[in-house]
Amino acid sequence: MKISEYTAYDATGLTELVAKREVTPTELARCAAEAIAARNPKVNAVVELYADRIEKLDETTLGNGPFRGVPFLIKDIGGHLDGRRIEFGSRLCAGLTTTDGDTHVGRLFKAAGLNIIGRSNAPEYSMSGTTENALYGNTSTPWREGYSAGGSTGGGAAAVAAGMVPMAHGSDIAGSIRIPAALCGGVGLKPSRGRVSIGPKIDEGGWGLAANFAQTKSIRDTAALLDCMAVPQPGDPFVIPKPAESYASLIRQEPPKLKIGWSTKPLNDRPVDPEIAAAVERTAKLLASLGHEVEEDHPDYDGEDAAQRMLDVWFFDFPKRIDSYAAQTGRKPGPGTLEPVTLAIYEYAKTISTPQFLTAHGALNTMRRKLGPYFQRHDLWLSPTTAAVAEPWGRYNLGRTDLSPQAYMAHIFRQIQFCFPHNVMGTPAISLPVAMHSSGLPIGVQLGARPAEEHLLLQVAAVLERECGWGEKVVPMAVRAV
């Protein structure tokens, strides 16, 4: 198979070729490695390849799920694969290896048939809305070299957009799947809280704010993978409802008539780029023309307060975590092992008291209660994904020395202001590449739904995919442009 052929398919298309024996999983792995070799030097999305999953692949080790043999990347976070390096994009953790078994996420990816061929780049401890780090360097959006791929799953999103792999692992605590999907022109679904098991090492990632899933380039891939990952595991603290039919079958059905609220009103003090706001409004008009009841409506949410509360929740136990890594690697937390913002947050987090954490956690609960009525009025919430398209490296990275922890958190939340509400609520949300900016960079539009109603998101997303034809866009730095 030629690379130009390989990159033309989504994951479902590649699996169909494997099933028909027109190509083997080993051939696909070789294509992925060749594509990575061609574009990674400029994009810098992949930080490690697993030789035993490419040239030395034992195809009998692949799961028999719907993506058997599809090349896949795991994000450099979470330690999902036993015996593999996991460095969290940090010099403190360089060379660290997972030794306590696969997580449920890792096992489910494997059971889906995915061939995990390597690791994707991420910012240090996935703490940023851009993928720039001192350990492996910066990841570019494949649309423009030197511009952010977003974060924290920028490596995975850039790899998918550049044609290296058709899908890649992602995680999301404040928009980290959806932000890079928007900036790289891909599809990024954050599932509902409890939809994909976070165990067995922890019960609730980020005190319930975090979720695992993937970066994809088609809705059919997203739906079929969700069927594979939405499998409750023993000991999970929550098991949430699923539709009677599979997500893969539901996206082939037209959605019911829905009530859709849309908003581009800023949730903090950063205005939304006018072209992004216009793309949201055009999407609202398109959905109205398709028979949905659509109205402009703004949620009750204070984005400035959310940023500060998140600081005291996310990083409450951060020093314990960092000190544990230091004990494992024999290195000390400091300027030579942690980036400036990370080190400042590490020191700040030592001062977060239990009452301070509980107060902040309670404030997020209050925010959730205020946001909830929006989904009494509407089935879906349509908004921008980010306030701006991709920006040059340096604006959001953890190497800055001019921002306090509080100022840094407020700074990145201005860009991701529409993402975090869905982490607060635990609601599913998806970023879709429905438009292009006059600068030549992609625009992401976000849809959110009530908890456990991913099927409605995916049905509407399938319609927008059909109407907007985002798969036809040519990415300047993609492999097929070689």
VENLIN-V507743 format. One record per residue. RES is the residue in one letter. PHI is phi in whole degrees, -180 to 180 (none if undefined). Layout:
res:RES phi:PHI
res:RES phi:PHI
//
This chain:
res:M phi:none
res:K phi:-78
res:I phi:-60
res:S phi:-61
res:E phi:-74
res:Y phi:-56
res:T phi:-74
res:A phi:-77
res:Y phi:-101
res:D phi:-85
res:A phi:-64
res:T phi:-62
res:G phi:-63
res:L phi:-66
res:T phi:-63
res:E phi:-63
res:L phi:-66
res:V phi:-64
res:A phi:-62
res:K phi:-87
res:R phi:61
res:E phi:-85
res:V phi:-153
res:T phi:-104
res:P phi:-56
res:T phi:-65
res:E phi:-64
res:L phi:-64
res:A phi:-62
res:R phi:-66
res:C phi:-61
res:A phi:-62
res:A phi:-63
res:E phi:-68
res:A phi:-65
res:I phi:-64
res:A phi:-62
res:A phi:-74
res:R phi:-115
res:N phi:-63
res:P phi:-55
res:K phi:-95
res:V phi:-84
res:N phi:58
res:A phi:-94
res:V phi:-114
res:V phi:-106
res:E phi:-159
res:L phi:-113
res:Y phi:-99
res:A phi:-59
res:D phi:-72
res:R phi:-107
res:I phi:-123
res:E phi:-65
res:K phi:-101
res:L phi:-61
res:D phi:-95
res:E phi:-65
res:T phi:-71
res:T phi:-85
res:L phi:-76
res:G phi:-68
res:N phi:-100
res:G phi:-72
res:P phi:-70
res:F phi:-117
res:R phi:-59
res:G phi:91
res:V phi:-76
res:P phi:-65
res:F phi:-149
res:L phi:-116
res:I phi:-99
res:K phi:-72
res:D phi:-76
res:I phi:-158
res:G phi:91
res:G phi:60
res:H phi:-79
res:L phi:-122
res:D phi:-63
res:G phi:81
res:R phi:-105
res:R phi:-67
res:I phi:-142
res:E phi:-115
res:F phi:55
res:G phi:63
res:S phi:-127
res:R phi:-63
res:L phi:-60
res:C phi:-105
res:A phi:-55
res:G phi:85
res:L phi:-66
res:T phi:-123
res:T phi:-75
res:T phi:-129
res:D phi:-115
res:G phi:91
res:D phi:-70
res:T phi:-78
res:H phi:-61
res:V phi:-60
res:G phi:-61
res:R phi:-65
res:L phi:-69
res:F phi:-60
res:K phi:-65
res:A phi:-63
res:A phi:-68
res:G phi:97
res:L phi:-64
res:N phi:-101
res:I phi:-79
res:I phi:-99
res:G phi:174
res:R phi:-115
res:S phi:-101
res:N phi:-71
res:A phi:-153
res:P phi:-69
res:E phi:-55
res:Y phi:53
res:S phi:54
res:M phi:-94
res:S phi:-134
res:G phi:-88
res:T phi:-139
res:T phi:-103
res:E phi:-138
res:N phi:-146
res:A phi:-79
res:L phi:-80
res:Y phi:-118
res:G phi:95
res:N phi:-100
res:T phi:-101
res:S phi:-92
res:T phi:-63
res:P phi:-65
res:W phi:-86
res:R phi:-165
res:E phi:-64
res:G phi:88
res:Y phi:-109
res:S phi:-62
res:A phi:-86
res:G phi:84
res:G phi:-161
res:S phi:-92
res:T phi:-94
res:G phi:-66
res:G phi:-62
res:G phi:-65
res:A phi:-66
res:A phi:-67
res:A phi:-63
res:V phi:-68
res:A phi:-64
res:A phi:-84
res:G phi:85
res:M phi:-73
res:V phi:-139
res:P phi:-82
res:M phi:-156
res:A phi:-152
res:H phi:-61
res:G phi:-143
res:S phi:-135
res:D phi:-151
res:I phi:-113
res:A phi:-152
res:G phi:124
res:S phi:-70
res:I phi:-92
res:R phi:-78
res:I phi:-59
res:P phi:-66
res:A phi:-60
res:A phi:-66
res:L phi:-78
res:C phi:-107
res:G phi:78
res:G phi:-117
res:V phi:-107
res:G phi:-135
res:L phi:-102
res:K phi:-99
res:P phi:-71
res:S phi:-62
res:R phi:-58
res:G phi:91
res:R phi:-72
res:V phi:-114
res:S phi:-57
res:I phi:-98
res:G phi:-82
res:P phi:-93
res:K phi:-73
res:I phi:-136
res:D phi:-92
res:E phi:-135
res:G phi:-64
res:G phi:59
res:W phi:56
res:G phi:94
res:L phi:-84
res:A phi:-94
res:A phi:-147
res:N phi:-113
res:F phi:-166
res:A phi:-158
res:Q phi:-98
res:T phi:-137
res:K phi:-121
res:S phi:-143
res:I phi:-72
res:R phi:-66
res:D phi:-66
res:T phi:-59
res:A phi:-66
res:A phi:-66
res:L phi:-70
res:L phi:-63
res:D phi:-59
res:C phi:-74
res:M phi:-93
res:A phi:-84
res:V phi:-123
res:P phi:-56
res:Q phi:-112
res:P phi:-55
res:G phi:86
res:D phi:-60
res:P phi:-71
res:F phi:-137
res:V phi:-128
res:I phi:-108
res:P phi:-63
res:K phi:-124
res:P phi:-66
res:A phi:-66
res:E phi:-97
res:S phi:-69
res:Y phi:-63
res:A phi:-62
res:S phi:-81
res:L phi:-66
res:I phi:-71
res:R phi:-86
res:Q phi:-106
res:E phi:-68
res:P phi:-69
res:P phi:-68
res:K phi:-65
res:L phi:-119
res:K phi:-95
res:I phi:-123
res:G phi:-97
res:W phi:-132
res:S phi:-156
res:T phi:-125
res:K phi:-63
res:P phi:-58
res:L phi:-98
res:N phi:-147
res:D phi:-92
res:R phi:-106
res:P phi:-66
res:V phi:-83
res:D phi:-51
res:P phi:-56
res:E phi:-72
res:I phi:-70
res:A phi:-60
res:A phi:-65
res:A phi:-66
res:V phi:-65
res:E phi:-64
res:R phi:-63
res:T phi:-65
res:A phi:-61
res:K phi:-66
res:L phi:-63
res:L phi:-65
res:A phi:-65
res:S phi:-67
res:L phi:-91
res:G phi:105
res:H phi:-85
res:E phi:-89
res:V phi:-121
res:E phi:-147
res:E phi:-75
res:D phi:-159
res:H phi:-105
res:P phi:-77
res:D phi:-90
res:Y phi:-158
res:D phi:-108
res:G phi:-67
res:E phi:-67
res:D phi:-65
res:A phi:-59
res:A phi:-61
res:Q phi:-74
res:R phi:-66
res:M phi:-61
res:L phi:-58
res:D phi:-81
res:V phi:-90
res:W phi:-58
res:F phi:-105
res:F phi:-56
res:D phi:-108
res:F phi:-61
res:P phi:-59
res:K phi:-61
res:R phi:-65
res:I phi:-63
res:D phi:-64
res:S phi:-66
res:Y phi:-63
res:A phi:-61
res:A phi:-65
res:Q phi:-74
res:T phi:-98
res:G phi:77
res:R phi:-105
res:K phi:-106
res:P phi:-62
res:G phi:179
res:P phi:-60
res:G phi:-85
res:T phi:-123
res:L phi:-126
res:E phi:-72
res:P phi:-53
res:V phi:-67
res:T phi:-60
res:L phi:-64
res:A phi:-63
res:I phi:-69
res:Y phi:-57
res:E phi:-70
res:Y phi:-62
res:A phi:-63
res:K phi:-65
res:T phi:-95
res:I phi:-74
res:S phi:-83
res:T phi:-60
res:P phi:-60
res:Q phi:-64
res:F phi:-61
res:L phi:-64
res:T phi:-64
res:A phi:-66
res:H phi:-64
res:G phi:-65
res:A phi:-66
res:L phi:-65
res:N phi:-63
res:T phi:-62
res:M phi:-60
res:R phi:-62
res:R phi:-66
res:K phi:-77
res:L phi:-74
res:G phi:-52
res:P phi:-60
res:Y phi:-58
res:F phi:-88
res:Q phi:-84
res:R phi:-83
res:H phi:-137
res:D phi:-82
res:L phi:-134
res:W phi:-117
res:L phi:-103
res:S phi:-155
res:P phi:-65
res:T phi:-84
res:T phi:-124
res:A phi:-77
res:A phi:-142
res:V phi:-77
res:A phi:-54
res:E phi:-117
res:P phi:-61
res:W phi:-53
res:G phi:106
res:R phi:-73
res:Y phi:-117
res:N phi:-74
res:L phi:-82
res:G phi:-86
res:R phi:-69
res:T phi:-115
res:D phi:-103
res:L phi:-128
res:S phi:-72
res:P phi:-54
res:Q phi:-66
res:A phi:-69
res:Y phi:-66
res:M phi:-63
res:A phi:-62
res:H phi:-63
res:I phi:-72
res:F phi:-71
res:R phi:-68
res:Q phi:-76
res:I phi:-106
res:Q phi:-56
res:F phi:-91
res:C phi:-84
res:F phi:-62
res:P phi:-53
res:H phi:-76
res:N phi:-74
res:V phi:-62
res:M phi:-80
res:G phi:75
res:T phi:-88
res:P phi:-74
res:A phi:-149
res:I phi:-137
res:S phi:-100
res:L phi:-125
res:P phi:-87
res:V phi:-85
res:A phi:-150
res:M phi:-122
res:H phi:-85
res:S phi:-63
res:S phi:-76
res:G phi:89
res:L phi:-108
res:P phi:-74
res:I phi:-114
res:G phi:-103
res:V phi:-114
res:Q phi:-109
res:L phi:-119
res:G phi:-124
res:A phi:-135
res:R phi:-65
res:P phi:-53
res:A phi:73
res:E phi:-111
res:E phi:-57
res:H phi:-61
res:L phi:-68
res:L phi:-57
res:L phi:-69
res:Q phi:-65
res:V phi:-68
res:A phi:-61
res:A phi:-63
res:V phi:-67
res:L phi:-66
res:E phi:-60
res:R phi:-67
res:E phi:-78
res:C phi:-97
res:G phi:58
res:W phi:-69
res:G phi:-70
res:E phi:-88
res:K phi:-75
res:V phi:-98
res:V phi:-83
res:P phi:-56
res:M phi:-102
res:A phi:-74
res:V phi:-60
res:R phi:-67
res:A phi:-89
res:V phi:-61
//
